[in-house]
Amino acid sequence: MTNMIGIGPFITIPALMTAMGGPQAMLGWIVALVIALADGMMWSELGAAMPRSGGSYGYLREAFGRESFGRLMAFLFIWQFIVTGPLEIASGFIGIVQYSKYLWPGMNDVQSHLLKVVIGVAAVALLYRRITAVGRITVALWVGTMLTVVVVMVAGLFHFDAKVAFDFPNGAFSFSLGYLMGLGAASRIGVYDYLGYYNVCHLGDEVRQPGRVIPRSIIISLIGVALVYFVMNMVIIGVVPWREFVPADGKLPDPPPAIVAMFMERLFGVTTAKVFTGMVLWTAFACVFALLLGYSRIPYAAAQDGNFFAVFGRLHPKENFPHVSLILLGGLSVLFSFFDLQTVIDALLGARILVQFLGQIGAVVWLRQTRPDMERPFRMWLHPLPALIAFCGWVFLFATSGLKVILFSTGLLVVGAIVYFCWSASTGKWPFAAR
């Protein structure tokens, strides 16, 4: 839950409300939760059956053949992760600029871009050291994060106005193609905020009783974070009317309004809002720092396993950390932060849906057919209903993400496959391995 609660709820509320033009966008949270819970069953079954570090990388390779098609799937997972990981981190940079503009209203585009670069360099510099020192920094950052979340919820509950929160516009629930597209956009934002519900699977070999702990961790974390996010969203729009930060033309400014700063200003005045904005900036940097720390290790692990480019497996000669992976992901994160928030969210989800989420549904189904005797401490409830719900949900989110995102995600997958076959041919690996 600590990993799931980051900068997301502080930066996405304006985008969420703009997606459907009012508080009916909270339906997107419900759709996202249903998809995530169904998908959580896939993670639970795979994680309990194969408790090892690496998560999707290991599941895809094991399910589809360690030395055959599974190598391609594992490579494609890392390939898209080189892009989607930085996209997720980039959202934190966008959040930093979003709230910095509250403290510095005159900030122009050039200055905002320079700020992103400075923050990116600072994050990489702090991580450019041994993991023991990084651990102490991480703990300090996350204390500030949790304090910020609690303050918002407690303050909002005492000032909540249901009439303000549930001020639905005319035609709020009129079903149409536009309504479905808006619901898809809101649901993608919801899924983005839930991302991380599967983090326990990334360190499965360090979990005691994984068959019991991993499924419970996923389900309880999703439900708990859903409640936290729901309360945060409701108390904020129950104090700050949504019409004040949702543009009439439906075009969200870049960066979006600093809604939590507006919330605190409405309750306690400008001075308190500025102090609290500093806490949000702390939270945003903590999010960037933690993601960059964890994500830089994933290409490194794949390279060490011989299933990705060897350069990513290099360690710093003195401090013993994967410096090549860290620098590349940090640089890409800054570059991607120059795009608007909705584009960043749609692009990272679109690419992950094709390889990771849909791939894992296929892995569960395939393993059920080809390895029925495999030990499964946890089996998805109501099989195969969760798999069907997750599949339909991910396809819905992908189909409503827009032509540019669909082409980008598909193109990334195709280019990745081409790169894999060229690389495997040069290194003599499947399908070009000597027989």
GIJO-V547251 format. One line per field, one symbol per residue. phi: phi as a letter, one per 20 degrees, with the letter a starting at -180 (. if undefined). burial: 1 if it has 16 or more other C-alpha atoms within 10 Angstrom, else 0. Layout:
BEGIN
phi->???
burial->???
END
This chain:
BEGIN
phi->.fffecfgfedefgffffgcmqffffgfffgffffffffffffffffffcfbfolggffffffdogdcffffffffffgffgefgffffgfffffffgefffecgefeffffffffffffffffffeeafffffgffffffffffffffffffffffecfcffffdefffmfcffafffffffffffffffgfegofdggffcgfdeflgfdffffgffffffffgfffffffffffeddgfffceffemdffdfffeffffffffecnfffffffgffffgfffffgffffffffefffffffendbgfffefdffdemcfffffffffffffffffeffffffffffgffgfefffffffffffffeecfeffcgcdgflgeggfffffffffffffeenffffffffffffffffffffffffdmdgedffe
burial->101111111111111111111111110111111111111111111111111111111111111101001111111111111111111111111111111111100000000110111011101100111000010010001101100110011011100110011110000000000010111111111111111111111101101001101110111011001101111111111111111011000001001111111111101000001101111111111111111110111111111100110001110000001111111011111111111111111111111111111111111100100000000111110000011011101111110111001100110110011001100100001100000
END
